[in-house]
Amino acid sequence: MTQKPLLKPTTRNSDFYLIRLNTCLEEAEEATLPRVRDRCLRAAAAWQEMYEKAQLFERRLGR
C-alpha cells in the first residue's frame, strides 16, 4: 500500500485539491447506491472548483 503525501489544504497547494477530487471520483465509480454516488459527485465538483481556484492563485504567483 502506497502512502499519499501529507498535503495541507491551502490556496497555494493545488495538489491537495486534485488528490481529493480524484478520490471522490473513484468513490463515485465504486458506489453502488445512487445517493452515495451523487454525494461523491457533488463533493468532486466542490473539490474541482477549489482546485481551479488554487491553480489560478499559483499562476498569479508565477508557479
Number of C-alpha atoms within 10 A of each C-alpha: 3 4 5 7 9 7 12 12 14 12 18 17 16 21 18 20 26 18 16 18 23 14 16 21 19 15 17 22 12 11 15 10 9 10 11 14 19 13 15 21 19 15 18 23 15 14 21 17 14 20 22 15 16 22 19 16 16 15 11 9 9 7 9
